Amino acid sequence: MASKCLSPLTMTTTMMMIASPAETAGAAGKGDGGSDVSEATSPKPEKRHLSWSQISKSLLAGGVAGSVSRTAVAPLERLKILMQVQGNDKVYTGVWQGTRHMWQQEGIRGLFRGNGLNCIRIFPNQAIKFMSYEQLSRRISHYLIDHGGDGQLTPLLRLGAGSVAGVIGMSATYWMDMVRGRISIQEGSSQQYRGMVHATKSIVAEEGLLA
């Protein structure tokens, strides 16, 4: 009977031992006056403008990613252009047949013809696009914060920032895309353009800057 009876001191000690850690931490925080323990600190907003280091990283990351992705699909990209510009003579009738035809006619170089220029074009294109998106996102976020918002971009705002960044990137490198297309459709040994520089000079001389 004596073993089943607990003294008030023993009951108090037992209750303290089985108390939850959250309650114990809360009580300790209140006792020490540590209100900072229970209050979550709000994250600091990003700077309004990108630093030179961040700009360099954005340009490099976007350019490398774009170049690698375009190189991986270069044969399909060239085949797409050749299938689009072929006339009534259907030389290319499908992906497998077209890829095999390019391999038989021109070898490995035929599969990647125009890819060097494509990488030269896509590197600044993706770099400018990536950096523009980062900068626009920051500006929009700070605009929302200045007007009482939390700075979080909605999907619609992200879509708008991405669209504007895409227009900026394509406008800056449009002439390279046109030259790359002219070089890609060349077949066999009779080639009008010998490279990017020669193609650019020829197009400007024959058709003008607005071509």
Residue pairs with C-beta under 8 A, 6 or more apart in sequence:
6 14
25 37
26 38
28 34
29 35
29 37
29 38
45 141
45 142
45 145
45 151
46 138
46 141
47 138
48 138
48 139
48 142
49 135
49 138
50 58
50 131
50 134
50 135
50 138
54 134
55 131
58 127
58 130
58 131
58 134
59 127
59 128
59 130
59 131
60 127
61 130
62 126
62 127
62 128
62 129
62 130
62 131
63 122
63 123
63 124
63 126
63 127
64 123
65 126
65 130
66 122
66 123
66 125
66 126
66 127
67 119
67 122
67 123
67 126
70 77
70 115
70 118
70 119
70 122
71 112
71 115
71 118
71 119
74 111
74 112
74 114
74 115
74 118
75 99
75 102
75 111
75 112
76 95
76 99
77 115
77 118
77 184
78 102
78 111
78 112
78 113
78 114
78 115
78 184
79 92
79 95
79 98
79 99
79 102
81 181
81 184
81 185
82 91
82 92
82 98
82 102
82 184
82 185
82 187
83 92
83 98
85 185
86 92
91 101
92 98
92 101
99 111
102 110
102 111
103 110
103 111
105 187
105 188
106 113
106 187
106 188
113 183
113 184
113 186
114 180
114 183
114 184
116 196
117 176
117 179
117 180
117 183
117 196
118 180
120 176
120 196
121 173
121 176
121 177
121 180
122 173
124 169
124 172
124 173
125 169
125 170
125 172
125 173
125 176
126 169
128 165
128 168
128 169
128 172
128 173
129 165
129 166
129 168
129 169
129 170
130 165
132 164
132 165
132 168
132 169
133 161
133 162
133 165
136 161
136 164
136 165
137 153
137 158
137 161
140 153
140 157
140 161
141 151
141 152
141 153
142 151
144 150
144 151
144 152
144 153
145 151
153 161
170 177
175 200
176 196
178 203
178 211
179 196
179 199
179 200
179 203
180 196
182 192
182 193
182 199
182 203
183 193
183 195
183 196
183 199
186 192
186 193
192 202
193 199
193 202
203 211
204 211
